[in-house]
Amino acid sequence: DAGITQSPRHKVTETGTPVTLRCHQTENHRYMYWYRQDPGHGLRLIHYSYGVKDTDKGEVSDGYSVSRSKTEDFLLTLESATSSQTSVYFCAISERLGDYNEQFFGPGTRLTVL
Amino acid sequence: DQQVKQNSPSLSVQEGRISILNCDYTNSMFDYFLWYKKYPAEGPTFLISISSIKDKNEDGRFTVFLNKSAKHLSLHIVPSQPGDSAVYFCAASPNNNDMRFGAGTRLTVKP
């Protein structure tokens, strides 16, 4: 299994509070991604990173920010959580951009915003 | 705007029979297609892919068929096994930095 961990695995928070999810990899892969999975939508890309301090927006980036200060860590922040951000969040890594058959996913974080 | 659609939320088949999972897409710019498999409490894992220059790709019990004119692809699993029970996501990419997923189909293979 690819070395990807996500923390926390479960979180319940209240509307308006800030939340940070962490993705940690031990594979030294260049690209890291954050997705959310919702019923009826599959997975949707939030943000991705192509190197330390290099990030770009995905399909559903509004309300989210990311940071990558080290190769191994990619943080997803909800500055002020809303109920619409209740979802399961997956981190993924790949060595090459667009190399989707070599994109490995973490176990996911279930976030509930009350 | 759902560009990749899996219209069957669930599918149940008997062990040993064929499972056929379907996927439709609307964006003619998609040129690479993938299937992922997901077990509960785990992340998706890559299963099989196909480029738009092909119409079939086979890997063991898994075969993906692509019909570009119909904007349709399907995943065939033969023979189906109880361990194949999972959610299957179809995904498509129009370039190297974007990928769109379908909503998934839950496959149950009964012993």
HADDOCK unambig.tbl for C-alpha pairs under 7 A between the chains (distance, minus, plus):
assign (segid A and resid 39 and name CA) (segid B and resid 103 and name CA) 6.88 0.50 0.50
assign (segid A and resid 40 and name CA) (segid B and resid 103 and name CA) 4.89 0.50 0.50
assign (segid A and resid 41 and name CA) (segid B and resid 102 and name CA) 6.47 0.50 0.50
assign (segid A and resid 41 and name CA) (segid B and resid 103 and name CA) 4.56 0.50 0.50
assign (segid A and resid 42 and name CA) (segid B and resid 101 and name CA) 5.52 0.50 0.50
assign (segid A and resid 42 and name CA) (segid B and resid 102 and name CA) 5.21 0.50 0.50
assign (segid A and resid 42 and name CA) (segid B and resid 103 and name CA) 3.77 0.50 0.50
assign (segid A and resid 42 and name CA) (segid B and resid 104 and name CA) 6.00 0.50 0.50
assign (segid A and resid 43 and name CA) (segid B and resid 101 and name CA) 5.63 0.50 0.50
assign (segid A and resid 44 and name CA) (segid B and resid 100 and name CA) 6.83 0.50 0.50
assign (segid A and resid 44 and name CA) (segid B and resid 101 and name CA) 6.88 0.50 0.50
assign (segid A and resid 90 and name CA) (segid B and resid 43 and name CA) 6.88 0.50 0.50
assign (segid A and resid 97 and name CA) (segid B and resid 96 and name CA) 6.11 0.50 0.50
assign (segid A and resid 97 and name CA) (segid B and resid 97 and name CA) 6.28 0.50 0.50
assign (segid A and resid 98 and name CA) (segid B and resid 96 and name CA) 4.07 0.50 0.50
assign (segid A and resid 98 and name CA) (segid B and resid 97 and name CA) 5.49 0.50 0.50
assign (segid A and resid 101 and name CA) (segid B and resid 46 and name CA) 5.84 0.50 0.50
assign (segid A and resid 104 and name CA) (segid B and resid 45 and name CA) 6.76 0.50 0.50
assign (segid A and resid 105 and name CA) (segid B and resid 43 and name CA) 5.15 0.50 0.50
assign (segid A and resid 105 and name CA) (segid B and resid 44 and name CA) 6.07 0.50 0.50
assign (segid A and resid 105 and name CA) (segid B and resid 45 and name CA) 6.87 0.50 0.50
assign (segid A and resid 106 and name CA) (segid B and resid 43 and name CA) 5.32 0.50 0.50
assign (segid A and resid 107 and name CA) (segid B and resid 41 and name CA) 6.49 0.50 0.50
assign (segid A and resid 107 and name CA) (segid B and resid 42 and name CA) 4.52 0.50 0.50
assign (segid A and resid 107 and name CA) (segid B and resid 43 and name CA) 4.51 0.50 0.50
assign (segid A and resid 108 and name CA) (segid B and resid 42 and name CA) 6.72 0.50 0.50
assign (segid A and resid 108 and name CA) (segid B and resid 43 and name CA) 6.07 0.50 0.50
